[in-house]
Amino acid sequence: MRTIQAKDSVASTVSGIDRLIRNVQTGRFERSLSGLTAAGALVTAAEIFLEHDKASFGNKWMWVPVALGPVGAAAGVAGVFSRRMAKTALPLASAAIIANGLQGTWLHLRGIRQKPGGLSNLRYNLEMGPPLFAPLLVTLVGGMGLLASVLRREP
């Protein structure tokens, strides 16, 4: 009985992977990924706002990822409904989000280095300073948008 269940589980997993590949090949995945980019942009922008608000927006650059969130969301939603927007607005907004995420990583690293002890007190400063890897999560949202823009769209 267990071997039959295991085989069914493996078969359903393979079927799910096959379905995903078929969706990518037929162009259905482009719209889904555009929508996920829109949702990811809004969620990350809200989280960034709350975290940067804790720091009283002490640096003017803290506003940029908050402002890019709605831009990425609008481009993602437009990409769901329009092939043209998926190939123009979405990659532009996504590239801006990626660039800002990389810039944020640099700024967060600089903030960690400015803490007492700098990099020689790395573990403590990573825990108490700005989150080093959070801007890279924003970069992933931009990467999803770029990927969506280069995927084939269903006819």
C-alpha positions as CSV (number, residue, x, y, z in Angstrom):
1,M,0.0,0.0,0.0
2,R,2.8,2.4,0.9
3,T,4.6,1.8,-2.4
4,I,1.5,2.7,-4.3
5,Q,1.1,5.9,-2.4
6,A,4.7,6.8,-2.9
7,K,4.4,6.1,-6.6
8,D,1.2,8.3,-6.8
9,S,3.1,11.1,-4.9
10,V,6.0,10.9,-7.3
11,A,3.7,10.8,-10.3
12,S,1.8,13.9,-9.1
13,T,5.0,15.7,-8.5
14,V,6.2,14.9,-12.0
15,S,2.8,15.9,-13.4
16,G,3.1,19.2,-11.5
17,I,6.6,19.9,-12.9
18,D,5.4,18.9,-16.4
19,R,2.4,21.3,-16.1
20,L,4.8,24.1,-15.0
21,I,7.1,23.5,-18.0
22,R,4.1,23.3,-20.3
23,N,2.8,26.6,-18.9
24,V,6.2,28.2,-19.5
25,Q,6.3,26.8,-23.1
26,T,2.8,27.9,-24.0
27,G,3.2,31.4,-22.5
28,R,0.8,31.1,-19.5
29,F,3.5,31.6,-17.0
30,E,4.3,35.1,-18.1
31,R,1.0,36.6,-16.9
32,S,1.3,34.7,-13.6
33,L,4.8,35.9,-13.0
34,S,3.8,39.5,-13.8
35,G,1.0,39.3,-11.2
36,L,3.4,37.8,-8.6
37,T,5.8,40.7,-9.4
38,A,3.0,43.2,-8.7
39,A,2.0,41.5,-5.4
40,G,5.7,41.2,-4.3
41,A,6.4,44.8,-5.1
42,L,3.5,46.0,-2.9
43,V,4.3,43.7,0.0
44,T,8.0,44.6,0.0
45,A,7.2,48.3,-0.3
46,A,4.9,48.2,2.7
47,E,7.6,46.3,4.7
48,I,10.3,48.7,3.6
49,F,8.1,51.7,4.6
50,L,7.6,50.3,8.1
51,E,11.3,49.5,8.6
52,H,12.5,52.8,7.2
53,D,9.9,54.6,9.2
54,K,11.5,53.1,12.4
55,A,14.7,54.8,11.3
56,S,12.8,58.0,10.7
57,F,13.8,58.0,7.0
58,G,17.2,59.4,8.1
59,N,18.6,59.2,4.6
60,K,16.7,60.5,1.6
61,W,17.5,57.3,-0.3
62,M,15.2,55.4,2.0
63,W,12.2,56.8,0.1
64,V,13.2,55.4,-3.2
65,P,12.3,51.7,-2.6
66,V,9.0,52.8,-1.1
67,A,8.2,54.9,-4.2
68,L,9.3,52.1,-6.6
69,G,6.9,49.6,-5.0
70,P,3.8,51.0,-6.5
71,V,5.6,51.6,-9.8
72,G,6.5,47.9,-9.9
73,A,3.0,46.9,-8.9
74,A,1.4,49.0,-11.6
75,A,3.8,47.6,-14.2
76,G,3.1,44.1,-13.0
77,V,-0.6,44.5,-13.2
78,A,-0.3,46.1,-16.6
79,G,1.9,43.2,-17.7
80,V,-0.9,40.8,-16.8
81,F,-3.4,42.5,-19.1
82,S,-1.1,43.9,-21.9
83,R,1.6,42.1,-23.8
84,R,3.0,45.5,-24.8
85,M,3.3,46.6,-21.1
86,A,4.9,43.3,-20.2
87,K,7.6,43.9,-22.8
88,T,8.1,47.7,-22.1
89,A,7.0,49.0,-18.7
90,L,7.6,45.9,-16.7
91,P,11.3,45.4,-17.6
92,L,12.0,49.2,-17.0
93,A,10.3,49.1,-13.6
94,S,12.0,45.8,-12.8
95,A,15.4,47.1,-13.8
96,A,15.0,50.2,-11.6
97,I,13.9,47.9,-8.7
98,I,17.0,45.7,-9.2
99,A,19.3,48.7,-9.3
100,N,17.8,50.1,-6.2
101,G,18.1,46.8,-4.4
102,L,21.8,46.6,-5.2
103,Q,22.2,50.2,-4.1
104,G,20.4,49.4,-0.9
105,T,22.7,46.5,-0.2
106,W,25.7,48.8,-0.5
107,L,24.0,51.4,1.7
108,H,23.1,48.8,4.3
109,L,26.7,47.4,4.3
110,R,28.0,51.0,4.7
111,G,25.6,51.4,7.7
112,I,27.0,48.2,9.2
113,R,30.5,49.4,8.7
114,Q,29.7,52.7,10.5
115,K,28.5,50.9,13.6
116,P,31.1,50.8,16.5
117,G,33.6,48.1,15.7
118,G,32.6,48.1,12.0
119,L,33.3,44.8,10.2
120,S,35.6,43.6,13.0
121,N,32.5,43.3,15.1
122,L,30.6,41.8,12.2
123,R,28.2,39.4,13.9
124,Y,26.9,42.0,16.4
125,N,26.7,44.7,13.8
126,L,24.8,42.4,11.4
127,E,22.2,41.8,14.1
128,M,22.0,45.4,15.3
129,G,22.6,47.3,12.1
130,P,20.5,47.7,9.0
131,P,19.5,44.3,7.5
132,L,22.1,43.4,5.0
133,F,20.1,40.9,3.0
134,A,16.8,42.7,2.9
135,P,17.6,44.8,-0.2
136,L,18.5,41.6,-2.0
137,L,15.0,40.4,-1.5
138,V,13.8,43.5,-3.3
139,T,16.2,42.7,-6.0
140,L,14.5,39.3,-6.4
141,V,11.1,41.0,-7.0
142,G,12.7,43.0,-9.8
143,G,14.3,39.8,-11.1
144,M,10.8,38.2,-11.3
145,G,9.6,41.1,-13.3
146,L,12.5,40.9,-15.7
147,L,12.0,37.1,-16.1
148,A,8.3,37.7,-16.8
149,S,9.1,40.2,-19.5
150,V,11.4,37.8,-21.4
151,L,9.1,34.8,-21.2
152,R,6.9,33.9,-24.1
153,R,3.3,35.1,-23.9
154,E,0.3,32.9,-24.8
155,P,-1.3,33.9,-28.1
